[in-house]
Amino acid sequence: MAVLSRGYGRQGNQPLVVSDGHKILVSASQGGDEPMVLARALPGVPVLVGPDRAVIAEMAIERFGAEVIVLDDGFQHLRLARDLDIVLVDATNPFGNGHVMPRGPLRESKSAMRHADLAWITKVEGADADEVARLASELEAMTGRAPVCSATRVSDICDLAGASLGKDALRGKRVFWACGLARPESFRRTLAALQGVTLIGEALFADHHAFTRADLEVVASKARSFGAEAIAITAKDAAKIRECLGESAQLEGAVWRVVHIDLEIVAGEALLDEVLGR
């Protein structure tokens, strides 16, 4: 198996092996923040990046003998034939304003869902149950199958060096949060759901932001001004922040806490197993 990604926000466009399944071979700025998270989360699985998924698919087959290839964000990448298309739909903002880019957030029109083999509704914990039910019915009409539904859960909280502190590491603390995400409210909602956490301030950056030390010093200064006991960041941003700070992974006066999330399937697990099994 191998995972292929475009690697948005990275330096350069050349095809690269981010991880050979045993070792991470490039920096976060070279490989991209999301591929770096995938590489850390999937020991034994090569992760490759490049703008042409067909080219890096050939690399994965030739260099690693890949028999199964998973594309991250590949629904529109038609140059590479697929055996299975699974489209994730955010329950909190499923189709944006209904328009494609640049007028809206969609990569292609909503009608393209009819080409999907399976729809997967994410972040159901952030939406009204009736709205999720209506969305599920709409997606089932488009794809011919009931969708999988999942909720986002915190799986662990770590320090910036990667040491696990447990899911309750922020309980009872005043927490400042910072992120470079397209939709930062999802991270805020995840933090707000943690028991005993008081959110006291935030610093928001553009998606895939390339953090500088000056950025981090501003974040740390703001956090101190709010009396924060910890700065919560995503695993995606931690990849670049760790690289920015160097081997010490420290900034005086800043207590970084990396929030790792996982998906809990709440509906459609049997259908997912069936589709993947075929």
PESULDA-V6875 format. One record per run of one state. SS is the DSSP state (h for helix, s for strand, l for the rest). FROM is the first residue (numbers start at 1). LEN is the number of residues. If there is no record, write none. Layout:
# PESULDA-V6875
SS FROM LEN
SS FROM LEN
This chain:
# PESULDA-V6875
l 1 1
s 2 4
l 6 10
s 16 4
l 20 4
s 24 1
l 25 3
h 28 4
l 32 1
h 33 9
l 42 4
s 46 4
l 50 3
h 53 12
l 65 4
s 69 3
l 72 14
s 86 5
l 91 9
s 100 1
l 101 5
s 106 1
l 107 3
h 110 6
l 116 2
s 118 5
l 123 1
h 124 3
l 127 2
h 129 15
l 144 4
s 148 11
l 159 5
s 164 1
l 165 9
s 174 7
l 181 4
h 185 8
l 193 5
s 198 8
l 206 7
h 213 13
l 226 4
s 230 5
h 235 11
l 246 10
s 256 12
l 268 1
h 269 9
l 278 1
